[in-house]
Amino acid sequence: MRRPWRIAAAVLFAATLVTGGLIGEKLLALNDTTRQNLRQYTELVELAHSRYGTEVTYRDVVNSSVHGMLRTLDPHTNFLPPEAYQRMRDRQQGSFFGLGILVGIRNDQLTVIAPLAGTPASRMGVRAGDVIWEIDGEATETMTLDDAVGKLKGPKDTQVTITIVRAGLDDPLDITITRAEIPLTTVRYTHMIDPTTGYFRITEFSRETGQEVEQAIQQLRDQGMQRLLVDLRDNGGGLLDQAIEVADQFVPNETKIVETRGRIRDSFQEYAAEGRHEPLDLPVVVLVNGGSASASEILSGAIQDHDVGVVVGTPTWGKGLVQTVYGLSYGAAIALTTAKYYTPSGRLIQRDYSSVYDYYAHNTAPPESEPETADLGREVYGGGGITPDLIIEPEETHELLQFLAARNAFFRFGVEYSNRHPVESEAWQPGDAVLAEFKSWLRTEELGDEAEIEEAFADELSRQQALNRIRAEIFNSTFGNDAWYRVIAAADNQIQEALEAFDRAEQLLAQRRGLDDGANLILTNLEGQVSTDSSEPVEQ
């Protein structure tokens, strides 16, 4: 490993110093100063490896130095070691081969959050709350979540044996499951919130997101959808082409979706709708928050600028730097910032990052900027993410409830309650008896003393929030993850208040139709003025 990583050190350092240095030919044109710097760098790598007080590998020294160099550029230029690069590519694929379970660390144990319907794990009887004690005989106690997921995945039609510990069973249970293709869906929880309102949540933008959105819209149309709520909260972005593919389904044909501007000529690009989809022509409300970034901001910004929907929630992250991923030697890569994103009206999406700490802590407010103009003449502002048309803050949660959620109390109680009292219908509602049992359980588990528990649940809002979380977790254990989310959505104040914005969305749609009809009338009149008597071509 010594020689390859010394070579990699030289190549990576040169790549950060030379203009366009990721192009191999330019490495041959290094001047004397650059060669001197490279020589000094490789000497430092060798010295750190051979003389540092504890043992370090060339890989560790090189990776750390590269991360340090890239931090001087911007918050999003990033070196991807082979493992991280592979994880990124896997995440962007439309599927993988595995068992079909959502897993997480609960109480320091690898735990099944929910089996996905119709997958091998679901068919083999894996349940929410099952603790995966071993994978192919290897204890999971010391595994990281990534390590465990990597062992659960594998080639199609191969088998893996998991040993689970389940509440109510005296002995661990071995289950052998054959891996199958598991779709990585990014458009989730598609359902009708009420008889006329369709809803789906886009969690990220990966390879199949555009197609998934098209299918979700058609599914909701078939169920009678007359208006659509799109949830982009906590969607950190993803593939640019998929953001464009989704936006194409909302904005008018041949209108701009996003523009990129950078230092070199190739970084100046405009992306427009190509009309590959049936016009939606429905009132649209888009829900965003501070976790909505990058591709989410491209989509919500295009919808807002073209006045085809109302954006509600809280201001988005403000991540408008374009990363181009370049593969490097030995399976590594660099995500290099090459341009910035601008919305159709010309708004810069990127927030100020002169202080990286303030940038990640969201301590800085978006700067005041000159307004741009949306299609219907509304003023919209840029320079720091997308500012919603209507601000809707999330509901406050009592400190004890936040603590209980962090300790997975609702999840654990829901699993145990389901084992003792099976629920047979989604019409079931928990009442005072369930809350009393939950409070008793909290005291037994030492998750709160008598006084603080009674004080928290004396508040009616906290009481309803707790009962809703309990109901959601019981439904997750009994009916699956989609049922869990339907309960969560019904009590989500941002979703419920977003429904009140549809009056505004309907007015916007009527105005947008008028604008488009006027443009079509002008085009028709112009075409009607063209003479067809002459055989000569007519320039238009």
C-alpha positions in Angstrom: 0.0 0.0 0.0 2.9 2.4 0.5 3.7 3.2 -3.1 0.2 3.6 -4.5 -0.8 6.0 -1.8 2.4 8.1 -2.2 1.5 8.4 -5.9 -2.1 9.2 -5.1 -0.9 12.0 -2.7 1.1 13.6 -5.5 -1.8 13.3 -8.0 -4.4 14.7 -5.7 -2.3 17.6 -4.6 -1.5 18.5 -8.2 -5.2 18.4 -9.0 -6.0 21.1 -6.5 -3.2 23.4 -7.8 -3.5 23.3 -11.5 -6.3 25.1 -13.4 -8.4 22.4 -14.8 -5.9 20.0 -13.1 -8.3 17.1 -13.2 -7.4 16.8 -16.9 -4.4 14.4 -17.1 -2.4 16.3 -19.8 -2.1 19.4 -17.7 -0.2 17.5 -15.0 2.6 17.3 -17.5 2.9 21.1 -17.7 3.7 21.8 -14.0 6.0 24.8 -13.5 9.0 24.7 -11.2 7.1 26.2 -8.2 4.4 23.6 -8.5 7.0 20.8 -8.7 8.7 22.2 -5.6 5.4 22.3 -3.7 4.6 18.7 -4.8 8.0 17.5 -3.6 7.5 19.2 -0.3 4.1 17.7 0.1 5.3 14.1 -0.6 8.1 14.6 1.9 5.6 15.7 4.5 3.5 12.6 3.8 6.5 10.4 4.2 7.7 12.1 7.3 4.2 11.9 9.0 4.0 8.2 8.1 7.5 7.3 9.4 8.0 9.6 12.4 4.5 10.4 13.9 4.1 9.3 17.6 1.5 6.7 16.8 1.1 4.5 13.7 -0.7 6.1 10.8 -1.2 4.8 7.2 -0.5 6.7 4.0 -4.2 6.5 3.3 -5.1 8.3 6.5 -2.5 11.1 5.9 -3.4 11.6 2.3 -7.2 11.6 2.9 -6.9 14.1 5.8 -4.6 16.4 3.9 -7.0 16.4 0.9 -10.0 17.2 3.1 -8.1 20.1 4.7 -7.2 21.5 1.3 -10.7 21.3 -0.1 -12.2 23.0 3.0 -10.5 26.2 1.9 -12.6 26.3 -1.3 -16.3 26.0 -0.2 -18.5 23.8 2.1 -19.5 21.4 -0.6 -16.4 20.6 -2.6 -15.5 17.2 -1.1 -13.1 14.3 -1.5 -14.8 10.9 -1.6 -12.6 8.0 -0.6 -13.5 4.8 -2.4 -16.0 3.6 0.2 -17.8 6.9 0.3 -17.8 7.2 -3.5 -19.3 3.7 -3.8 -22.0 4.5 -1.2 -23.0 7.6 -3.2 -23.3 5.7 -6.4 -25.3 2.9 -4.7 -27.7 5.5 -3.2 -28.3 7.0 -6.7 -29.2 3.7 -8.2 -32.9 2.8 -8.6 -32.6 -0.5 -6.7 -30.3 -2.9 -4.9 -30.4 -6.5 -3.8 -31.3 -7.2 -0.2 -34.0 -8.1 2.3 -36.4 -5.2 2.2 -36.2 -3.8 5.7 -35.7 -0.4 7.2 -33.1 -0.7 10.0 -31.7 1.6 12.6 -29.8 1.7 15.9 -32.2 1.7 18.8 -30.9 1.4 22.3 -27.5 0.5 20.9 -29.0 -2.5 19.0 -29.6 -3.1 15.3 -33.4 -2.9 15.1 -35.9 -3.4 12.4 -37.9 -0.2 12.0 -40.3 -1.6 9.4 -40.3 -4.4 6.8 -41.3 -3.2 3.3 -44.4 -4.7 2.0 -44.0 -7.5 -0.6 -40.3 -7.9 0.1 -38.4 -11.1 1.2 -38.2 -10.0 4.8 -41.9 -9.2 4.9 -42.8 -12.6 3.5 -40.6 -14.4 6.0 -42.4 -12.7 8.9 -39.8 -10.1 10.0 -41.5 -7.5 12.2 -40.9 -4.0 13.4 -39.1 -4.0 16.7 -37.1 -7.2 15.9 -33.5 -6.9 17.1 -31.0 -8.3 14.6 -28.6 -10.0 17.0 -26.4 -11.8 14.4 -25.9 -11.7 10.6 -24.6 -15.0 9.3 -23.4 -15.9 12.8 -21.5 -12.6 13.3 -22.7 -10.5 16.3 -24.0 -7.0 15.3 -23.2 -5.5 18.7 -20.0 -3.8 17.5 -21.1 -3.2 13.9 -21.8 0.3 12.6 -25.1 0.8 10.8 -23.2 1.0 7.4 -21.4 -2.2 8.2 -24.6 -4.1 9.0 -26.4 -2.8 5.9 -23.5 -3.8 3.8 -23.7 -7.4 5.2 -27.5 -7.5 4.7 -27.1 -6.6 1.0 -25.6 -8.9 -1.5 -26.0 -10.5 -5.0 -29.4 -11.5 -6.2 -30.7 -14.9 -5.1 -28.0 -15.4 -2.4 -29.1 -16.2 1.1 -28.4 -14.5 4.5 -29.3 -15.8 7.9 -30.3 -13.3 10.5 -30.7 -14.1 14.2 -33.4 -12.0 15.8 -34.5 -11.3 19.3 -38.2 -10.6 19.5 -40.3 -9.5 22.5 -42.4 -12.4 23.7 -40.0 -15.1 22.5 -37.8 -16.8 25.0 -35.1 -17.8 22.5 -33.5 -16.1 19.5 -35.0 -16.9 16.1 -32.9 -17.8 13.0 -34.4 -16.7 9.7 -32.8 -17.5 6.4 -33.8 -15.0 3.7 -33.1 -15.0 -0.1 -32.0 -11.6 -1.3 -34.0 -10.0 -4.1 -34.2 -6.8 -5.9 -35.4 -4.0 -3.7 -36.5 -0.7 -5.3 -35.1 2.4 -3.8 -38.1 4.6 -4.0 -37.7 8.3 -3.4 -41.4 9.3 -3.9 -43.1 8.0 -0.8 -46.4 8.0 1.1 -48.5 8.7 -2.0 -52.1 8.9 -0.8 -55.2 11.1 -0.8 -55.2 13.3 2.3 -58.9 14.1 1.7 -61.3 13.3 -1.1 -59.8 15.9 -3.5 -56.2 16.4 -2.3 -53.4 14.2 -3.4 -50.1 14.1 -1.5 -46.6 12.6 -1.9 -43.2 13.2 -0.4 -40.0 13.3 -2.4 -37.1 12.3 -0.1 -34.3 12.8 -2.6 -33.6 13.0 -6.3 -32.1 9.7 -7.6 -32.1 7.9 -10.9 -35.8 7.0 -11.0 -37.4 10.0 -9.2 -38.8 11.6 -12.4 -40.6 8.4 -13.4 -41.8 7.8 -9.8 -43.3 11.3 -9.7 -45.1 10.6 -13.0 -46.5 7.4 -11.6 -47.6 9.0 -8.4 -49.4 11.7 -10.2 -51.2 9.2 -12.4 -52.1 7.1 -9.3 -53.6 10.1 -7.6 -55.5 11.2 -10.7 -57.1 7.7 -10.8 -58.2 8.3 -7.2 -59.9 11.6 -8.1 -57.2 14.1 -7.3 -58.2 17.7 -8.0 -55.3 19.4 -6.3 -51.8 18.3 -5.2 -49.5 18.8 -2.2 -45.8 18.1 -2.8 -43.7 17.7 0.3 -40.0 18.5 -0.1 -39.1 18.9 3.5 -35.7 17.6 4.5 -35.0 16.7 0.9 -31.2 17.4 0.6 -31.2 17.2 -3.2 -29.6 14.7 -5.6 -29.3 14.4 -9.3 -29.7 17.6 -11.4 -31.3 15.7 -14.3 -34.0 14.3 -12.1 -34.8 17.7 -10.6 -35.3 18.9 -14.2 -37.3 15.8 -15.1 -39.7 16.4 -12.2 -39.9 20.2 -12.9 -40.8 19.4 -16.5 -44.1 17.9 -15.1 -45.1 21.2 -13.4 -43.8 24.2 -15.4 -45.0 25.3 -18.9 -43.4 23.8 -21.9 -40.2 25.6 -23.2 -39.8 27.7 -20.0 -36.5 27.8 -18.1 -36.2 25.5 -15.1 -32.7 26.4 -13.9 -29.5 28.1 -15.0 -25.9 27.4 -14.0 -23.2 30.0 -14.1 -19.5 29.5 -13.3 -16.0 30.5 -14.2 -15.4 28.5 -17.4 -17.5 28.5 -20.6 -19.0 25.0 -20.2 -20.4 26.0 -16.8 -23.0 28.3 -18.3 -26.0 26.2 -19.0 -29.8 26.7 -19.3 -32.2 23.9 -18.7 -35.8 24.2 -20.0 -39.0 22.2 -19.9 -39.4 20.0 -23.0 -43.1 19.1 -22.6 -42.6 15.4 -22.3 -45.5 15.0 -19.9 -49.2 15.8 -19.8 -49.7 19.3 -18.3 -50.7 18.9 -14.7 -53.2 21.9 -14.8 -54.1 21.5 -11.1 -53.6 23.8 -8.1 -50.3 22.9 -6.5 -48.8 23.6 -3.1 -45.2 22.8 -2.3 -44.0 22.4 1.3 -40.4 23.1 2.1 -38.2 23.7 5.2 -34.6 24.4 6.2 -33.6 20.9 5.2 -34.8 21.4 1.6 -31.7 21.9 -0.5 -30.1 21.9 -3.9 -32.4 19.9 -6.3 -35.4 20.7 -4.0 -34.7 24.4 -4.3 -34.4 24.1 -8.1 -37.9 22.5 -8.2 -39.6 24.8 -5.7 -37.9 27.9 -7.3 -39.0 27.0 -10.8 -42.6 26.3 -9.6 -42.6 29.7 -7.7 -41.0 31.7 -10.5 -43.5 30.4 -13.1 -46.5 30.9 -10.8 -47.7 27.3 -11.2 -47.9 26.7 -7.5 -47.7 28.2 -4.0 -44.6 27.5 -1.9 -45.2 27.2 1.9 -43.3 26.3 5.0 -40.0 27.8 6.1 -37.0 29.2 4.1 -34.9 26.5 2.4 -31.3 25.7 3.1 -29.7 27.8 0.3 -27.4 25.3 -1.3 -26.9 26.5 -4.9 -23.4 25.2 -5.7 -23.1 22.8 -8.5 -20.9 19.8 -7.8 -19.4 17.8 -10.7 -18.0 14.4 -9.6 -14.7 13.4 -11.2 -13.4 9.9 -10.7 -9.8 9.6 -9.4 -7.3 6.8 -9.1 -7.9 3.8 -6.8 -11.7 4.2 -6.8 -11.8 7.6 -5.1 -13.5 10.7 -6.5 -13.8 14.5 -6.0 -17.1 16.4 -5.9 -15.8 19.7 -7.2 -17.9 22.9 -7.2 -18.0 24.1 -10.8 -20.9 26.6 -11.0 -23.9 28.1 -9.1 -27.6 27.6 -9.6 -30.0 30.4 -10.5 -33.8 30.1 -10.7 -35.7 31.1 -13.9 -36.1 34.7 -12.7 -32.4 35.0 -12.0 -32.3 34.4 -8.2 -29.1 33.0 -6.8 -30.0 30.0 -4.6 -26.7 29.8 -2.7 -26.5 31.3 0.8 -23.4 33.1 2.1 -20.8 30.7 3.4 -18.0 33.1 4.4 -18.3 31.6 7.9 -18.6 27.9 7.5 -19.8 27.5 11.1 -22.6 30.0 10.7 -23.5 28.4 7.3 -24.0 24.9 8.8 -25.6 26.3 12.0 -28.0 28.5 10.0 -27.0 31.5 12.1 -27.1 33.9 9.2 -30.2 35.4 7.7 -30.5 35.6 3.9 -29.0 39.0 2.8 -31.4 41.7 1.5 -31.3 41.6 -2.3 -33.1 43.3 -5.1 -36.3 41.4 -5.9 -36.7 39.5 -9.2 -40.1 39.1 -10.9 -42.1 35.9 -11.3 -44.1 35.3 -14.5 -47.3 37.0 -13.1 -45.4 40.0 -11.7 -44.9 38.9 -8.1 -41.7 39.9 -6.4 -39.4 37.0 -5.4 -36.1 37.2 -3.5 -32.9 35.3 -3.8 -29.4 35.1 -2.4 -30.3 32.6 0.4 -32.5 29.8 -0.6 -36.2 29.9 -1.6 -38.4 32.1 0.6 -41.9 30.6 0.8 -45.0 32.6 -0.2 -46.5 31.6 3.1 -44.5 31.0 6.3 -45.7 28.0 8.3 -43.6 27.2 11.4 -43.6 23.6 12.8 -45.6 23.0 15.9 -43.7 23.3 19.3 -43.1 20.1 21.1 -42.7 19.7 24.9 -39.1 19.0 26.1 -40.1 15.7 27.6 -41.7 14.5 24.3 -38.5 15.5 22.4 -36.5 13.5 24.9 -38.8 10.5 24.6 -38.6 10.5 20.8 -34.8 10.7 21.0 -34.8 7.6 23.3 -37.2 5.8 20.9 -39.8 5.5 23.7 -42.8 5.8 21.4 -41.3 3.1 19.0 -40.5 0.7 21.8 -43.9 1.1 23.6 -45.7 0.7 20.2 -44.0 -2.6 19.5 -44.7 -3.9 23.0 -48.3 -2.7 23.0 -48.9 -4.3 19.6 -47.7 -7.7 21.0 -50.0 -7.5 24.0 -53.1 -5.8 22.3 -53.2 -6.6 18.6 -55.0 -3.8 16.7 -57.2 -5.0 13.8 -58.3 -1.7 12.1 -56.8 1.6 11.1 -59.9 3.2 12.6 -58.5 2.4 16.1 -57.8 5.4 18.3 -55.9 5.3 21.6 -57.6 6.9 24.6 -57.0 7.6 28.3 -56.4 4.0 29.1 -53.5 3.7 26.6 -52.0 7.0 27.8 -52.2 5.8 31.4 -50.4 2.6 30.3 -47.8 4.6 28.5 -47.1 6.8 31.5 -46.8 3.7 33.7 -44.4 2.2 31.2 -42.3 5.4 31.2 -41.9 5.2 35.0 -41.0 1.5 34.8 -38.3 2.3 32.1 -37.1 5.3 34.2 -37.7 7.7 31.4 -39.2 10.3 33.6 -40.3 10.8 37.2 -43.9 11.2 38.3 -43.8 15.0 38.5 -42.4 15.7 35.1 -44.5 13.1 33.4 -47.7 14.5 34.9 -46.6 18.1 34.1 -46.0 17.2 30.5 -49.2 15.4 29.9 -51.3 18.0 31.7 -51.0 20.1 28.5 -53.7 19.1 26.0 -51.4 19.7 23.0 -48.7 17.4 24.5 -51.3 14.8 25.3 -52.6 14.7 21.7 -49.1 14.7 20.3 -48.1 11.7 22.5 -51.3 9.8 21.6 -50.7 10.4 17.9 -47.1 9.2 18.1 -48.2 6.1 20.0 -50.9 5.4 17.4 -48.4 5.9 14.6 -45.9 3.4 16.0 -48.6 0.8 16.7 -49.8 1.2 13.1 -46.2 0.9 11.9 -45.8 -2.4 13.8 -49.2 -3.7 12.7 -49.9 -2.3 9.2 -46.6 -1.0 7.9 -44.6 2.2 7.3 -47.2 3.8 5.0 -49.9 3.5 7.7 -47.4 5.1 10.2 -46.9 8.1 7.9 -50.7 8.6 7.3 -51.1 9.0 11.0 -48.1 11.4 11.2 -49.4 13.5 8.3 -52.9 13.8 9.7 -51.5 15.5 12.8 -48.7 17.5 11.1 -49.6 21.2 11.5 -47.5 22.2 8.5 -49.3 19.8 6.2 -52.7 20.8 7.7 -52.0 24.5 7.3 -50.7 23.9 3.8 -54.1 22.7 2.8 -55.4 26.2 3.6 -53.1 27.6 0.9 -55.0 25.9 -1.9 -57.4 28.9 -2.3 -54.4 31.0 -3.2 -53.1 28.2 -5.5 -56.4 28.1 -7.4 -56.3 31.8 -7.9 -52.7 31.5 -9.2 -53.7 28.7 -11.6 -56.6 30.8 -13.0 -54.2 33.7 -13.6 -51.6 31.4 -15.1 -54.2 30.0 -17.5 -55.0 33.5 -18.6 -51.4 34.3 -19.2 -50.9 31.1 -21.3 -54.2 31.6 -23.2 -53.1 35.2 -24.1 -49.8 34.0 -25.3 -51.4 31.2 -27.4 -53.9 33.8 -28.9 -51.0 36.0 -29.9 -49.2 33.1 -31.5 -52.4 32.0 -33.3 -52.9 35.5 -34.7 -49.3 35.7 -35.9 -49.7 32.4 -37.6 -53.0 33.5 -39.2 -51.2 36.5 -40.8 -48.8 34.3 -42.7 -49.7 34.2 -46.4 -50.0 30.8 -48.0 -50.5 32.1 -51.6 -46.8 32.3 -52.4 -44.6 29.3 -52.9 -41.7 31.2 -51.4 -40.7 30.4 -47.9 -41.9 32.9 -45.3 -39.5 34.1 -42.6 -41.3 34.3 -39.2 
